Amino acid sequence: MSDTVRVRVKDGVLEPLERMNLPEGKEVVISVVRVVEDPDEEAFLRSAGSWKGLINVEEFIRQVYEDRLLNSREEPKL
């Protein structure tokens, strides 16, 4: 079972920003995922159109739809 809870670091201690439904004294494992607060919008805008001229878009789209028709899964054994 897993839950996602936002926390804030204060003096090296994780403080939950919302109530957690855990019994007192329960041990848990925490995975830390850092939240990007200020995305680099300029980098995003600079990358716009960077693939232009490198691929044939119509051919790429045609190939994607063609590949969707291929059946690459094995027949399930029941």
C-alpha positions as CSV (number, residue, x, y, z in Angstrom):
1,M,0.0,0.0,0.0
2,S,1.3,3.5,-0.8
3,D,0.2,7.1,-0.3
4,T,1.5,10.3,-1.5
5,V,1.9,13.1,1.0
6,R,3.4,16.5,0.6
7,V,6.0,17.4,3.2
8,R,8.3,20.4,3.9
9,V,11.8,20.1,5.2
10,K,12.4,22.2,8.3
11,D,15.7,21.9,10.2
12,G,16.4,18.6,8.4
13,V,13.1,17.1,9.5
14,L,10.2,16.2,7.2
15,E,7.0,17.9,8.3
16,P,3.8,16.6,6.7
17,L,1.7,19.3,5.1
18,E,-1.5,17.2,5.5
19,R,-2.8,14.6,7.9
20,M,-1.5,11.1,7.4
21,N,-3.7,8.1,8.2
22,L,-1.0,6.1,10.1
23,P,-1.2,4.4,13.5
24,E,1.1,6.0,16.1
25,G,4.5,4.4,16.2
26,K,4.1,2.7,12.7
27,E,7.3,2.5,10.8
28,V,7.2,3.4,7.1
29,V,9.6,3.7,4.2
30,I,9.7,7.1,2.5
31,S,10.8,7.8,-1.1
32,V,11.8,11.4,-1.7
33,V,10.9,13.0,-5.0
34,R,11.9,16.6,-5.3
35,V,9.4,19.1,-6.6
36,V,10.6,21.5,-9.3
37,E,9.4,24.9,-8.1
38,D,10.7,27.1,-10.9
39,P,10.7,25.2,-14.2
40,D,13.1,26.7,-16.8
41,E,10.5,28.0,-19.2
42,E,13.1,29.7,-21.3
43,A,14.8,26.3,-22.0
44,F,11.4,24.9,-22.9
45,L,10.8,27.8,-25.4
46,R,14.3,27.5,-26.8
47,S,13.7,23.8,-27.6
48,A,10.5,24.5,-29.5
49,G,10.9,23.4,-33.1
50,S,14.3,21.7,-32.5
51,W,13.2,18.6,-34.5
52,K,12.0,20.6,-37.4
53,G,13.6,19.4,-40.6
54,L,15.2,16.4,-38.9
55,I,12.3,14.0,-39.6
56,N,9.5,13.7,-42.1
57,V,6.5,14.2,-39.8
58,E,3.9,12.7,-42.1
59,E,6.0,9.6,-42.6
60,F,6.6,9.3,-38.8
61,I,2.8,9.5,-38.1
62,R,2.1,7.0,-40.9
63,Q,4.7,4.6,-39.4
64,V,3.2,5.0,-35.8
65,Y,-0.3,4.1,-37.0
66,E,1.1,1.2,-39.1
67,D,3.0,-0.2,-36.2
68,R,-0.1,-0.1,-34.1
69,L,-1.7,-2.7,-36.4
70,L,1.1,-5.2,-35.8
71,N,0.3,-8.0,-33.4
72,S,3.5,-8.8,-31.5
73,R,2.0,-10.5,-28.5
74,E,2.0,-14.2,-28.1
75,E,-1.3,-16.1,-27.9
76,P,-2.0,-16.6,-24.2
77,K,-1.9,-20.2,-23.0
78,L,-5.0,-20.9,-21.0
